């Protein structure tokens, strides 16, 4: 019913919606959006891997790595050095596993990283609103 041109339109709409949300989002929501973006790209990469679409797989894994590295770059090592150090090591591990997944067509590695990201995101999502407000001040 709809051709490839409609897919481009849908993608542009989704990107503009995410961009608009990012422009007004608080720092907590921006981190949530990074988690969501990484998980989405890993899911698309896994589908591309299963379909043998090497180009799309590599593109989406590369973007997922960029997001994981962005999460790593914004860690605050001053307020809780132990926690941020552990997250830093975990994000480094995830980036390495994503590279391995790409090189070895390893869907299990993608699943592993997605599971880790969902666990961290779940903890992030559970931060009470009042704690987020105190942190932002």
WODAKA-V622024 format. One record per residue. RES is the residue in three letters. SS is DSSP state (a for helix, b for strand, c for the rest). OMEGA is omega in whole degrees, -180 to 180 (* if undefined). NEAR is the number of other ideal C-beta (glycine too) atoms within 10 Angstrom. Layout:
BEGIN
RES & SS & OMEGA & NEAR
RES & SS & OMEGA & NEAR
END
This chain:
BEGIN
UNK & c & 178 & 3
UNK & c & -179 & 8
UNK & c & -180 & 7
UNK & a & -180 & 7
UNK & a & 179 & 8
UNK & a & 176 & 10
UNK & a & 177 & 10
UNK & a & 180 & 10
UNK & a & 178 & 11
UNK & a & 179 & 11
UNK & a & 178 & 10
UNK & a & 178 & 10
UNK & a & -180 & 10
UNK & a & 180 & 11
UNK & a & -180 & 10
UNK & a & 176 & 10
UNK & a & 178 & 10
UNK & a & 179 & 14
UNK & a & 179 & 9
UNK & a & 179 & 10
UNK & a & -179 & 12
UNK & a & -178 & 12
UNK & a & -178 & 7
UNK & a & -175 & 7
UNK & c & 173 & 14
UNK & c & -177 & 11
UNK & a & 179 & 11
UNK & a & -180 & 17
UNK & a & 178 & 13
UNK & a & 178 & 13
UNK & a & 176 & 19
UNK & a & -180 & 16
UNK & a & 176 & 15
UNK & a & 177 & 20
UNK & a & -180 & 19
UNK & a & 180 & 14
UNK & a & 179 & 16
UNK & a & -179 & 24
UNK & a & 178 & 17
UNK & a & -179 & 16
UNK & a & 177 & 23
UNK & a & 179 & 25
UNK & a & 179 & 14
UNK & a & 179 & 18
UNK & a & 179 & 26
UNK & a & 177 & 19
UNK & a & 178 & 14
UNK & a & 178 & 18
UNK & a & -179 & 21
UNK & a & 179 & 11
UNK & a & -180 & 10
UNK & c & 180 & 9
UNK & c & -174 & 15
UNK & a & -178 & 12
UNK & a & -180 & 8
UNK & a & 178 & 15
UNK & a & -179 & 22
UNK & a & 179 & 15
UNK & a & -176 & 15
UNK & a & 176 & 24
UNK & a & 177 & 25
UNK & a & 178 & 15
UNK & a & 177 & 17
UNK & a & 177 & 28
UNK & a & 178 & 20
UNK & a & -179 & 15
UNK & a & 178 & 24
UNK & a & 179 & 27
UNK & a & 175 & 13
UNK & a & 176 & 15
UNK & a & 179 & 22
UNK & a & -176 & 17
UNK & a & -177 & 9
UNK & c & 177 & 11
UNK & c & 179 & 17
UNK & c & -176 & 11
UNK & c & -178 & 12
UNK & c & -171 & 7
UNK & c & 179 & 9
UNK & c & -174 & 12
UNK & a & -179 & 12
UNK & a & 179 & 8
UNK & a & -179 & 12
UNK & a & 176 & 16
UNK & a & 178 & 12
UNK & a & 178 & 12
UNK & a & 178 & 17
UNK & a & 180 & 16
UNK & a & 180 & 11
UNK & a & 177 & 17
UNK & a & 177 & 21
UNK & a & 178 & 13
UNK & a & -180 & 14
UNK & a & 178 & 26
UNK & a & 179 & 19
UNK & a & 180 & 14
UNK & a & 177 & 19
UNK & a & 176 & 25
UNK & a & 179 & 14
UNK & a & 179 & 15
UNK & a & 180 & 24
UNK & a & -176 & 21
UNK & a & -173 & 11
UNK & a & -176 & 10
UNK & c & -174 & 14
UNK & c & 180 & 15
UNK & a & 180 & 14
UNK & a & 178 & 10
UNK & a & 176 & 22
UNK & a & 178 & 25
UNK & a & 180 & 13
UNK & a & -179 & 17
UNK & a & 179 & 25
UNK & a & 179 & 20
UNK & a & 179 & 10
UNK & a & 179 & 16
UNK & a & 179 & 23
UNK & a & 179 & 13
UNK & a & 179 & 11
UNK & a & 179 & 17
UNK & a & 179 & 17
UNK & a & 176 & 10
UNK & a & 179 & 9
UNK & a & -179 & 15
UNK & a & -177 & 12
UNK & c & 178 & 8
UNK & c & -179 & 13
UNK & c & -177 & 8
UNK & a & -178 & 7
UNK & a & 177 & 8
UNK & a & 177 & 11
UNK & a & -180 & 14
UNK & a & 179 & 11
UNK & a & -178 & 8
UNK & a & -177 & 12
UNK & a & -177 & 9
UNK & c & * & 4
END
